[in-house]
Amino acid sequence: MRIALIPGDGIGKDVTAEAVKVIRRVGDVFGRSFDLEMLPYGADYYLETGITLPPNGYKMLRDEFDAIYVGALGDPRIPDMRHGRDILLGTRFELDLYVNHRPVKLLDERLCPLKGRGPADVNMVIFRENTESLYVGIGGRFKAGTEDEIAIQEDVNTFKGVHRIVKHAFEYAKANGLTRVCMADTSNAVTHAHALWQRVFHELTPHYPGIEATHLFIDALCMQMVKNPAQFQVIVTNNIFGDIITDLGAQLQGGLGMAASGNLHPGRTSLFEPVHGSAPKYAGKNVANPVGAILSAALMLDFLGLKREAAAVEAAVKQSVAKVQGTAEIGGTLGTRETGDYIAGAVKDS
């Protein structure tokens, strides 16, 4: 399997190295062959060449690789984050990666900020529509920088886009033996755009008789995720709301350093990334938590059909957390590299 690696900026390079270490260990343990191609794109490359991705970059990523793995992007030398937008948002749009898949899975009770909550209470998947909403960039600014400035950003929702992400949520629940899907919107206020979400959700619900389909306004969903996260198994929502609640979910599982993410188009080349920032001041200091990066690699393996291998990586991460063999974020004393060494060493074919 051929995988494109874009380590990114700051600690992205640090944690990607540990994810690569674990992938190579999986290859050794399970007899798999991974062709990992390191690509140079990121802040340094952009500042040196003026290029974020080459003219054929999206086509190359789509046609020449089975999956794409990207580390954190962001560098204060590029205030407008152009390189990050081209690499991440550009790839999502150009490869039509319409599913943002964010598992929210607490590995140890001591990592949860909610009193008395354990792994059985925080175990859900959030699906965020990934190619529409406010992120398409339709709009503009008029009289910018003046007291008469007007800024407009259009919230784009299409039947195709809404239908396929809601259907994906139901299909995922069905395939994984889950019985609850919650859709969140603000159809009480954004009456035109989110009426479409309501229509699609109600049209699809009867096709999944074994699944309890519920709806919450997004503010109520946020409250309920804090009050009783155990009630949720699968959540589906639009792009901007998903961006917000997935970070809330990450905090429930112990912080952004624990969170994995996939940007998917089922059956096509897809992109996987940890969701924390690049934290440039910590780059190269051997302090960043690599768990989210490693779990993103596990998500990638699962997407590629290597379910035993993905489960082995998840088990190794869970062992490292349980035995506090990790960085300060999980209460441990290990550095980034040592944490990666421990997790890689714990990967076994059970």
C-alpha positions in Angstrom: 0.0 0.0 0.0 1.3 3.4 -1.0 0.8 6.2 1.6 1.7 9.9 1.1 3.1 11.5 4.1 3.0 15.3 4.6 4.5 15.9 8.1 3.5 19.5 8.3 4.9 22.2 10.6 6.0 22.5 14.2 5.1 19.5 16.3 3.4 18.0 13.2 6.8 16.7 12.2 7.5 15.3 15.7 4.3 13.3 16.0 4.2 12.2 12.4 7.6 10.5 12.9 6.0 8.5 15.7 3.0 7.5 13.6 5.4 6.3 10.9 7.3 4.3 13.5 4.1 2.5 14.5 3.0 1.9 10.9 6.4 0.3 10.2 6.0 -1.8 13.3 2.6 -3.0 12.0 4.2 -4.0 8.8 6.8 -6.1 10.6 4.3 -7.7 13.0 1.6 -8.5 10.4 3.8 -9.0 7.3 2.4 -6.0 5.5 4.3 -3.9 3.0 3.8 -0.1 3.3 5.4 2.2 0.8 5.6 5.5 2.7 6.5 8.5 0.6 7.6 11.6 2.5 6.4 14.8 0.6 8.0 18.1 1.4 4.9 20.4 1.5 4.5 22.7 4.4 5.6 26.1 5.7 9.3 25.7 5.0 8.7 24.5 1.5 6.3 27.3 0.8 8.6 30.0 2.1 11.5 28.6 0.1 9.6 28.0 -3.2 6.3 29.9 -3.1 4.5 26.6 -3.8 1.9 25.1 -1.5 1.2 22.1 -3.7 2.4 21.6 -7.3 -0.1 22.3 -10.1 -0.9 18.6 -10.4 -0.7 18.0 -6.6 -4.3 17.0 -6.0 -4.4 14.7 -9.0 -1.1 13.1 -7.9 -2.4 12.5 -4.3 -5.7 11.1 -5.6 -4.2 8.8 -8.3 -0.9 7.7 -7.0 -1.6 6.9 -3.4 -4.0 4.6 -1.4 -4.1 7.1 1.5 -2.7 10.5 2.6 -1.4 11.2 6.1 -0.9 14.9 7.1 0.6 16.3 10.3 -0.4 19.5 11.9 -0.1 22.7 9.8 0.5 26.2 10.9 3.5 28.6 11.1 3.6 32.2 12.4 5.7 33.2 9.4 2.7 32.6 7.2 -0.1 34.6 9.0 -2.8 33.9 6.5 -2.1 30.1 6.6 -2.3 29.9 2.8 -0.2 26.7 2.7 -2.4 25.0 5.2 -5.6 26.0 3.4 -4.3 24.6 0.1 -3.1 21.4 1.6 -6.0 20.6 3.9 -9.1 22.4 2.7 -7.9 22.2 -0.9 -7.5 18.4 -0.7 -10.8 18.0 1.0 -12.6 19.9 -1.7 -10.6 18.6 -4.7 -10.8 15.0 -3.7 -14.4 15.4 -2.5 -13.7 14.1 1.0 -17.2 14.7 2.2 -17.0 12.7 5.5 -15.1 14.1 8.5 -14.9 11.1 10.8 -14.0 11.9 14.4 -14.1 9.1 17.0 -14.6 10.3 20.5 -13.4 7.5 22.7 -12.2 7.9 26.3 -9.4 5.5 27.1 -9.1 6.1 30.9 -11.4 7.7 33.4 -8.6 9.9 34.8 -8.4 11.8 31.4 -12.0 12.9 31.4 -12.8 16.4 32.8 -16.3 15.2 33.8 -16.7 13.9 37.3 -17.5 10.2 37.5 -17.4 9.5 33.8 -15.5 6.5 32.4 -14.8 4.9 29.0 -18.3 3.4 28.9 -19.7 7.0 29.0 -17.6 8.6 26.3 -17.6 6.4 23.2 -19.2 8.0 20.2 -18.4 8.9 16.6 -19.1 12.4 15.1 -19.6 12.8 11.4 -19.2 16.3 10.1 -20.1 17.2 6.5 -16.8 18.2 5.1 -17.2 20.0 1.8 -20.1 22.6 2.2 -21.5 25.1 4.7 -19.5 28.3 5.4 -16.2 26.7 4.4 -16.8 27.0 0.7 -15.8 30.6 0.8 -18.7 32.1 -1.1 -19.1 35.8 -0.1 -16.9 38.8 0.3 -16.0 42.0 2.0 -17.2 45.5 0.9 -15.5 48.7 2.1 -13.0 46.6 4.1 -11.2 48.5 6.9 -13.8 51.3 7.1 -16.7 52.0 9.5 -19.0 50.9 6.7 -17.5 47.5 6.2 -19.8 44.7 5.1 -18.8 41.0 5.4 -20.9 38.2 3.9 -20.3 34.5 4.0 -22.8 32.2 2.5 -23.9 28.9 4.2 -24.1 26.4 1.3 -26.1 23.2 1.7 -27.0 20.9 -1.2 -29.4 17.9 -1.2 -26.5 15.8 -2.5 -24.1 16.9 0.3 -26.6 16.6 3.1 -28.0 13.3 1.9 -24.7 11.5 1.6 -23.4 12.5 5.0 -26.6 11.7 6.8 -26.8 8.4 5.0 -23.2 7.6 5.9 -24.0 8.2 9.5 -26.9 5.7 9.4 -24.9 3.2 7.4 -22.0 3.4 9.9 -24.3 2.8 12.8 -25.9 -0.2 11.0 -22.6 -1.7 10.0 -21.2 -1.4 13.6 -24.2 -2.6 15.5 -25.1 0.8 16.9 -28.6 1.8 17.6 -28.7 5.6 18.0 -28.1 8.4 15.5 -28.5 12.1 16.5 -28.6 14.9 13.9 -27.9 18.4 15.0 -28.8 21.7 13.3 -30.3 25.2 14.0 -33.4 24.7 12.0 -35.3 26.9 14.5 -33.2 29.9 13.4 -31.5 29.1 10.1 -34.8 28.1 8.6 -34.0 27.7 4.9 -30.7 25.9 4.9 -31.4 23.7 7.9 -34.9 22.8 6.7 -33.0 20.8 4.1 -31.2 18.8 6.9 -34.6 18.2 8.5 -36.1 16.9 5.3 -33.2 14.6 4.5 -33.0 13.2 8.0 -36.7 12.5 8.2 -36.7 10.9 4.7 -33.8 8.5 5.5 -34.9 7.6 9.0 -37.6 5.0 8.0 -35.0 3.1 6.0 -33.2 2.2 9.2 -35.9 0.7 11.5 -33.4 -0.7 14.0 -31.9 2.7 14.7 -33.3 5.4 17.1 -33.1 8.7 15.2 -33.1 11.8 17.3 -32.7 15.5 16.6 -31.2 18.3 18.8 -30.5 21.9 18.1 -26.8 22.4 18.3 -26.7 24.5 21.5 -28.8 21.7 23.2 -26.4 19.1 21.8 -23.4 20.9 23.4 -25.1 20.9 26.8 -26.1 17.3 26.5 -22.6 16.2 25.5 -21.4 17.6 28.8 -24.4 16.6 30.9 -24.6 13.0 29.7 -22.2 11.9 26.9 -23.3 8.3 27.3 -26.5 8.9 25.4 -24.7 9.4 22.1 -23.4 6.8 19.8 -23.4 8.6 16.4 -23.8 12.3 15.8 -24.1 13.9 12.3 -24.1 17.6 11.6 -22.9 20.3 9.2 -19.4 21.6 8.6 -19.1 24.4 11.0 -21.1 22.8 13.9 -19.0 19.7 13.4 -15.8 21.7 13.7 -17.0 22.9 17.1 -18.5 19.8 18.7 -15.6 17.6 17.6 -13.2 19.7 19.7 -15.7 19.5 22.6 -15.6 15.8 22.1 -11.9 15.8 22.1 -11.8 17.4 25.5 -14.1 14.7 26.9 -11.6 12.1 25.8 -8.6 13.9 27.3 -7.7 16.7 24.9 -6.8 17.4 21.3 -3.6 15.4 21.7 -5.7 12.2 22.0 -8.0 12.9 19.0 -7.9 11.1 15.7 -9.5 12.3 12.4 -10.2 11.0 9.0 -11.4 13.0 5.9 -13.0 10.3 3.8 -14.7 9.5 0.5 -15.5 5.8 0.9 -13.9 3.8 -1.8 -11.4 6.5 -2.8 -8.1 7.9 -1.6 -8.7 9.7 1.7 -6.8 11.9 4.1 -6.0 11.3 7.8 -4.6 13.8 10.4 -4.4 14.5 14.1 -6.4 17.6 14.8 -4.2 19.5 17.3 -2.3 22.6 16.3 1.4 22.8 15.2 2.5 24.5 18.4 5.8 25.8 16.9 7.3 26.7 20.3 7.3 23.1 21.3 8.7 21.7 18.0 11.7 19.5 18.3 11.6 19.5 22.1 10.3 15.9 22.5 7.3 16.9 24.5 4.3 16.7 22.1 1.7 13.9 22.7 1.8 11.6 19.7 -1.3 9.6 20.6 -3.7 11.5 18.3 -1.3 11.1 15.4 -0.9 7.3 16.1 -4.7 6.8 16.4 -5.1 8.7 13.1 -2.8 6.1 11.6 -5.0 3.4 13.1 -8.1 5.0 11.6 -6.2 5.0 8.2 -5.4 1.3 8.5 -9.0 0.5 9.3 -10.2 2.5 6.3 -7.7 0.6 4.1 -9.4 -2.7 5.3 -6.7 -3.6 7.8 -9.0 -4.0 10.7 -6.8 -6.4 12.8 -3.9 -4.1 12.4 -5.9 -1.1 13.4 -7.2 -2.9 16.4 -3.7 -3.8 17.4 -2.6 -0.2 17.3 -5.6 0.9 19.3 -4.8 -1.8 21.9 -1.2 -0.6 22.1 -2.3 3.0 22.7 -4.8 1.9 25.3 -2.0 -0.1 27.1 0.3 3.0 27.1 -2.5 5.1 28.6 -3.4 2.5 31.2 0.2 2.1 32.3 0.9 5.8 32.1 3.6 5.3 29.5 3.3 8.5 27.7 3.8 12.3 27.8 2.7 14.7 30.4 -0.7 15.2 28.8 -1.7 11.7 30.0 0.2 12.1 33.3 3.4 10.3 32.1 7.0 11.3 32.0 8.0 10.1 28.6 8.9 12.2 25.7 7.4 12.1 22.2 9.9 9.6 20.8 9.8 7.4 23.9 6.0 7.3 23.8 6.2 6.3 20.2 8.7 3.6 21.0 6.5 2.2 23.8 3.4 2.1 21.6 5.2 0.6 18.7 6.7 -2.1 21.0 3.2 -2.9 22.3 1.8 -3.6 18.9 1.1 -7.4 18.8 -0.8 -9.8 16.6 -3.4 -11.2 18.9 
